[in-house]
Amino acid sequence: MHMEQFFDDVLKDNIQSAVMRCKQEKETGYSVAEVIITGVPGFRFSRKRIGMIDEQLVAQMADGWGEGFFHKLFTAPDGTRFYVE
């Protein structure tokens, strides 16, 4: 998944690519997302900008999780069916 399209502010025109892939950790068996970010030539990844990247990626992940969670039919152990809006 290419995530560079979701950056804004100073990152919008300075992130050349942000490619996310999911993989499973061998030690724990957990699925994790790895994002490899490439800046445009000359773009400096200062601590402040790395913090901005982290903040914006977290926001996108949370938003994506919510979109996958809402409007999905769930069934409780007692058979009650519900969905979240």
MARMI-637338 format. One record per residue (C-alpha): residue in three letters; residue number from 0; x, y, z. Coordinates in steps of 0.05 Angstrom, whole numbers, always signed. Layout:
@resn ALA	resi NUM	X X	Y Y	Z Z;
...
% end
This chain:
@resn MET	resi 0	X +0	Y +0	Z +0;
@resn HIS	resi 1	X +27	Y +68	Z -19;
@resn MET	resi 2	X +13	Y +117	Z +38;
@resn GLU	resi 3	X +51	Y +179	Z +13;
@resn GLN	resi 4	X -15	Y +207	Z -12;
@resn PHE	resi 5	X -40	Y +216	Z +59;
@resn PHE	resi 6	X +14	Y +262	Z +86;
@resn ASP	resi 7	X +0	Y +336	Z +94;
@resn ASP	resi 8	X +34	Y +400	Z +116;
@resn VAL	resi 9	X +109	Y +402	Z +105;
@resn LEU	resi 10	X +109	Y +327	Z +90;
@resn LYS	resi 11	X +60	Y +332	Z +32;
@resn ASP	resi 12	X +111	Y +350	Z -21;
@resn ASN	resi 13	X +172	Y +321	Z +13;
@resn ILE	resi 14	X +155	Y +248	Z +20;
@resn GLN	resi 15	X +170	Y +212	Z -45;
@resn SER	resi 16	X +142	Y +145	Z -23;
@resn ALA	resi 17	X +115	Y +111	Z +38;
@resn VAL	resi 18	X +104	Y +38	Z +24;
@resn MET	resi 19	X +69	Y -5	Z +76;
@resn ARG	resi 20	X +71	Y -80	Z +78;
@resn CYS	resi 21	X +45	Y -128	Z +130;
@resn LYS	resi 22	X +86	Y -186	Z +154;
@resn GLN	resi 23	X +84	Y -237	Z +209;
@resn GLU	resi 24	X +138	Y -236	Z +263;
@resn LYS	resi 25	X +172	Y -304	Z +269;
@resn GLU	resi 26	X +184	Y -298	Z +344;
@resn THR	resi 27	X +114	Y -278	Z +366;
@resn GLY	resi 28	X +69	Y -295	Z +307;
@resn TYR	resi 29	X +40	Y -224	Z +310;
@resn SER	resi 30	X +23	Y -189	Z +245;
@resn VAL	resi 31	X +58	Y -122	Z +240;
@resn ALA	resi 32	X +59	Y -65	Z +190;
@resn GLU	resi 33	X +125	Y -41	Z +164;
@resn VAL	resi 34	X +128	Y +27	Z +129;
@resn ILE	resi 35	X +189	Y +46	Z +88;
@resn ILE	resi 36	X +192	Y +121	Z +76;
@resn THR	resi 37	X +234	Y +156	Z +24;
@resn GLY	resi 38	X +240	Y +231	Z +22;
@resn VAL	resi 39	X +252	Y +274	Z -40;
@resn PRO	resi 40	X +325	Y +289	Z -53;
@resn GLY	resi 41	X +350	Y +340	Z -2;
@resn PHE	resi 42	X +294	Y +329	Z +48;
@resn ARG	resi 43	X +323	Y +324	Z +119;
@resn PHE	resi 44	X +291	Y +276	Z +168;
@resn SER	resi 45	X +299	Y +317	Z +232;
@resn ARG	resi 46	X +272	Y +291	Z +298;
@resn LYS	resi 47	X +214	Y +339	Z +291;
@resn ARG	resi 48	X +197	Y +314	Z +221;
@resn ILE	resi 49	X +203	Y +241	Z +243;
@resn GLY	resi 50	X +154	Y +258	Z +298;
@resn MET	resi 51	X +107	Y +288	Z +247;
@resn ILE	resi 52	X +112	Y +225	Z +203;
@resn ASP	resi 53	X +98	Y +181	Z +264;
@resn GLU	resi 54	X +38	Y +224	Z +284;
@resn GLN	resi 55	X +8	Y +224	Z +214;
@resn LEU	resi 56	X +19	Y +149	Z +204;
@resn VAL	resi 57	X -14	Y +133	Z +271;
@resn ALA	resi 58	X -74	Y +176	Z +251;
@resn GLN	resi 59	X -81	Y +140	Z +185;
@resn MET	resi 60	X -76	Y +72	Z +218;
@resn ALA	resi 61	X -129	Y +90	Z +270;
@resn ASP	resi 62	X -174	Y +119	Z +216;
@resn GLY	resi 63	X -166	Y +57	Z +173;
@resn TRP	resi 64	X -181	Y +11	Z +231;
@resn GLY	resi 65	X -244	Y +51	Z +246;
@resn GLU	resi 66	X -267	Y +47	Z +174;
@resn GLY	resi 67	X -258	Y -28	Z +175;
@resn PHE	resi 68	X -294	Y -34	Z +242;
@resn PHE	resi 69	X -355	Y +9	Z +232;
@resn HIS	resi 70	X -415	Y -16	Z +193;
@resn LYS	resi 71	X -393	Y -88	Z +201;
@resn LEU	resi 72	X -443	Y -139	Z +228;
@resn PHE	resi 73	X -420	Y -173	Z +292;
@resn THR	resi 74	X -452	Y -232	Z +328;
@resn ALA	resi 75	X -445	Y -238	Z +403;
@resn PRO	resi 76	X -436	Y -306	Z +437;
@resn ASP	resi 77	X -510	Y -306	Z +456;
@resn GLY	resi 78	X -530	Y -296	Z +382;
@resn THR	resi 79	X -546	Y -222	Z +388;
@resn ARG	resi 80	X -527	Y -187	Z +323;
@resn PHE	resi 81	X -504	Y -115	Z +322;
@resn TYR	resi 82	X -462	Y -65	Z +284;
@resn VAL	resi 83	X -426	Y -1	Z +304;
@resn GLU	resi 84	X -441	Y +66	Z +272;
% end
